[in-house]
């Protein structure tokens, strides 16, 4: 099974979510080498991009191995969003998503992200301006509502996006008020699916093949997007793809039984890519959170995080990673 969004044809129904502070180039490469078919960069601010901020441009860095690739823009000013969209298209991205779902208070207070759920007229002006500016496939990522639990706000935004020529909608089944707490509402995704004819991608609480199948069954959506569940588990995307597209039994995928050797190798590779693309200093800072992703739930994970924060040298960091996974009890080494 494949997924088509406008002129973009993807070989998998599974996407990786744009995650600020997480989905950088090293993260994407580790996941792609283990089966991820389509990725997004981290969210970028339209305001910063049109000013050609060095930090913002760095978020869009990619390599040939990292394709096809989508970018996500944050903003609420139609002119700036159009200008930023043109830059994204010129950089060769295969898809552009407009963020109408970020729940962070700083973003919302600026009238951006999920705040656009409360201002569909402004959102539609943004959609129209961006559509006029570029001819690459466009999606909007939103939530089921700001505080309204009915899902009507998501439906309204999706209809307006479709009216302005957008090619798909990504729906996270939580409100802005929920943030990332509580449970994602798959029925809200279903409401949007029934309201528009363009593809709908479901997002929220997709942690396993069972979750992905349940979301698609309830919502009738054309694909799923994985967010936080992919942190420290780069095999998940292939497992979900096989479960959804090839009908493999749950537990039969390559991600099953994440032994310590496999986790250790992936984390070392992730760290080496951070060093290669971001430099030793930034990599040494990033490994503090990246290491926590891979060690989550394992014996001694807390102590590992403390020790890795104190590492002063790349070789020391690598040794700490290897030693931690080698020290796990046999039952954890074989089957995580």
C-alpha positions in Angstrom: 0.0 0.0 0.0 1.2 3.5 -0.8 0.2 7.1 0.1 -0.3 9.9 -2.4 -0.4 13.6 -1.3 -0.8 15.7 -4.4 1.9 14.8 -6.8 4.0 13.1 -4.0 3.7 9.3 -4.0 5.1 7.6 -0.9 5.8 3.8 -0.6 4.6 3.8 3.0 1.6 4.8 5.0 3.8 5.9 7.9 5.3 9.4 8.4 7.6 10.8 11.0 6.3 13.9 12.7 8.2 17.2 12.7 9.4 17.5 16.3 11.2 20.6 17.6 14.5 19.7 19.2 14.2 16.1 18.1 13.9 15.5 14.3 17.2 16.9 13.2 19.2 15.4 10.4 21.0 12.7 12.5 17.7 11.6 13.9 16.2 11.2 10.5 19.2 9.4 9.0 19.2 6.8 11.8 15.5 6.2 11.3 15.8 6.1 7.5 18.5 3.4 7.7 16.0 1.3 9.6 13.0 1.7 7.4 11.5 5.3 7.6 10.3 6.3 4.2 9.2 9.9 4.7 10.5 12.4 7.3 10.0 16.0 8.3 12.6 18.5 9.5 12.0 20.3 12.7 9.4 23.0 12.7 10.8 26.3 11.4 9.6 29.9 12.0 8.6 31.7 8.8 9.7 35.0 10.4 13.2 33.6 11.1 13.5 31.9 7.8 12.7 35.0 5.7 15.3 36.9 7.8 17.7 34.1 6.8 18.6 33.2 10.4 21.6 31.0 10.4 20.1 28.7 13.1 16.8 28.4 11.2 18.5 27.6 7.9 20.6 24.9 9.8 17.3 23.2 10.7 16.7 22.6 7.0 20.0 21.0 6.3 19.7 17.7 4.5 21.7 15.2 2.4 20.7 13.0 -0.6 20.1 10.0 1.7 17.5 12.1 3.5 14.8 12.0 0.9 11.9 12.4 0.3 11.6 15.2 2.9 9.0 17.6 4.1 9.4 20.9 6.0 6.9 22.5 8.4 6.4 26.3 8.7 5.1 28.1 11.8 3.6 31.5 11.4 0.4 33.5 11.0 1.4 36.4 8.7 0.2 35.5 5.1 2.9 37.5 3.4 5.8 36.1 5.5 4.4 32.6 5.2 4.2 32.9 1.4 7.8 34.2 1.3 9.0 31.4 3.5 7.1 28.8 1.5 8.9 30.0 -1.7 12.2 29.5 0.0 11.2 26.0 1.1 10.2 25.2 -2.5 13.5 26.6 -3.9 15.4 24.4 -1.5 13.8 21.4 -3.1 11.6 20.0 -0.4 9.0 17.5 -1.6 6.2 18.7 0.7 5.4 21.7 2.9 3.2 21.5 6.0 1.6 24.5 7.7 1.6 24.2 11.5 -1.8 24.9 13.0 -1.4 22.6 16.0 1.6 23.5 18.2 0.2 23.8 21.7 3.1 25.6 23.3 2.0 28.7 25.2 4.7 30.9 23.8 3.7 30.0 20.2 -0.1 30.3 20.9 0.3 33.7 22.6 1.8 34.9 19.4 -1.2 33.9 17.4 0.5 30.9 15.8 0.3 27.2 15.9 -2.9 25.9 17.6 -4.1 29.6 18.0 -5.1 29.5 14.3 -7.9 27.0 15.3 -9.6 30.0 17.0 -9.0 32.2 13.9 -10.0 30.2 10.8 -10.3 33.3 8.7 -6.6 34.2 9.3 -5.7 30.6 8.8 -7.4 30.6 5.4 -5.6 33.7 4.4 -2.3 31.9 5.2 -3.4 28.9 3.2 -4.3 31.0 0.2 -1.1 33.0 0.3 1.1 29.9 0.6 -0.8 28.1 -2.2 -0.3 31.0 -4.6 3.4 31.1 -3.7 4.3 27.4 -4.4 3.2 24.5 -6.5 4.7 21.7 -4.3 2.2 19.5 -2.3 0.8 21.2 0.8 -0.6 19.9 4.0 -1.8 21.4 7.3 -1.2 19.8 10.6 -3.7 20.6 13.3 -5.4 19.4 16.4 -9.0 18.4 17.1 -9.6 21.8 18.6 -8.3 24.6 20.8 -10.4 23.8 23.9 -13.5 22.6 22.1 -13.7 18.8 22.4 -16.2 18.4 19.5 -13.7 18.3 16.7 -15.6 21.0 14.8 -12.6 23.4 14.8 -10.4 20.8 13.1 -13.1 20.1 10.5 -13.5 23.8 9.8 -9.7 24.3 9.3 -9.5 21.2 7.1 -12.3 22.3 4.9 -10.7 25.7 4.4 -7.4 24.2 3.6 -9.0 22.0 1.0 -10.9 25.0 -0.5 -7.5 26.7 -1.0 -6.0 23.8 -2.8 -4.2 22.0 -0.1 -3.4 18.3 -0.7 -3.7 16.8 2.7 -4.5 17.2 6.4 -2.7 15.8 9.4 -4.9 15.6 12.5 -3.6 15.1 16.1 -6.5 13.9 18.2 -5.9 16.1 21.2 -6.9 19.7 21.9 -4.4 22.5 22.5 -5.5 22.5 26.2 -4.5 18.8 26.5 -1.0 19.4 25.2 0.5 15.9 25.1 -1.5 14.6 28.1 -4.6 12.5 28.2 -5.6 10.3 25.4 -5.8 11.1 21.6 -9.3 11.0 20.2 -9.4 9.0 17.0 -13.0 9.9 16.4 -11.9 13.5 15.9 -9.7 12.3 13.1 -12.7 10.4 11.6 -14.7 13.6 11.6 -12.2 15.3 9.5 -11.8 12.3 7.2 -15.6 12.4 6.5 -15.5 16.2 6.0 -12.9 16.4 3.2 -11.9 14.5 0.1 -8.1 15.1 0.4 -6.0 12.5 2.3 -6.1 12.6 6.1 -3.2 11.4 8.2 -3.9 10.4 11.8 -1.6 11.4 14.6 -1.5 10.8 18.3 -0.7 7.8 20.5 0.7 5.7 17.7 3.2 3.5 19.6 2.7 0.1 18.2 1.2 -1.8 15.2 -2.0 -2.3 17.3 -2.2 1.4 17.8 -1.7 2.2 14.1 -4.3 -0.4 13.0 -6.8 0.9 15.5 -6.3 4.5 14.4 -6.8 3.6 10.7 -9.8 1.4 11.5 -11.6 4.0 13.6 -10.7 7.1 11.6 -10.6 5.6 8.1 -7.5 7.7 7.5 -5.1 7.2 4.7 -1.9 7.1 6.8 -0.4 7.6 10.3 2.1 9.9 11.7 4.5 8.9 14.5 5.9 11.4 17.0 7.4 10.8 20.4 7.2 7.0 20.1 10.0 7.0 17.5 12.4 8.6 20.0 15.0 5.9 20.8 13.1 3.4 18.6 14.1 4.0 15.0 12.8 0.5 14.0 9.2 1.4 14.8 8.6 3.0 11.4 9.4 -0.2 9.5 7.4 -2.3 12.0 4.3 -0.1 11.5 4.8 -0.1 7.7 4.9 -3.9 7.6 1.9 -4.2 9.9 -0.2 -1.8 7.8 0.9 -2.6 4.3 2.1 -6.1 4.3 -0.2 -7.6 6.8 2.6 -9.1 9.0 1.6 -10.3 12.4 2.3 -7.9 15.2 5.6 -8.8 16.7 7.0 -10.2 13.5 8.8 -7.1 12.4 12.4 -6.2 12.6 11.8 -3.8 15.5 10.6 -6.7 17.7 13.1 -7.7 20.5 15.3 -4.6 20.6 18.3 -6.2 22.2 21.0 -4.2 23.9 23.5 -4.7 21.1 21.0 -3.2 18.6 20.2 -0.3 20.8 23.8 0.4 21.5 24.8 0.3 17.9 21.9 2.7 17.0 22.8 5.2 19.8 26.5 5.1 18.8 25.6 5.8 15.2 23.2 8.6 16.3 25.9 10.2 18.4 28.5 9.9 15.6 26.1 11.6 13.1 25.5 14.4 15.6 29.3 14.9 15.8 29.6 14.8 12.0 26.8 17.3 11.2 26.6 19.4 14.3 30.1 19.3 15.7 31.5 17.8 18.9 30.3 20.5 21.3 26.7 20.4 20.2 26.7 16.6 19.9 27.9 16.4 23.5 25.0 18.5 24.6 22.4 16.7 22.5 23.5 13.2 23.7 22.1 14.1 27.1 18.6 13.8 25.8 19.2 11.4 23.0 20.8 8.9 25.4 17.8 9.1 27.6 15.6 8.1 24.6 17.5 4.9 24.0 17.9 4.1 27.7 14.3 4.8 28.7 12.9 2.1 30.9 16.2 0.2 31.3 17.9 -0.6 34.6 20.4 2.1 35.5 19.0 4.6 33.0 19.0 7.4 35.5 22.6 6.9 36.5 23.5 6.6 32.8 21.9 10.0 32.1 23.8 11.6 35.0 27.2 10.2 33.9 26.8 11.0 30.3 26.1 14.6 31.1 29.5 14.8 32.7 31.4 13.4 29.8 34.0 15.8 28.5 35.3 13.9 25.5 33.7 12.1 22.5 35.7 8.9 23.1 34.6 9.0 26.8 30.9 9.4 25.7 31.2 6.5 23.3 32.8 4.3 26.0 30.0 5.2 28.5 27.4 4.2 25.9 29.0 0.9 25.2 29.6 0.1 28.9 26.0 0.9 29.8 24.5 -1.5 27.4 27.1 -4.2 28.1 26.3 -3.9 31.8 22.6 -4.7 31.5 21.3 -7.9 33.0 21.1 -10.8 30.6 17.3 -10.7 30.3 17.5 -7.0 29.2 20.4 -7.6 26.8 18.5 -10.2 24.9 15.0 -8.8 24.7 13.9 -5.3 25.4 
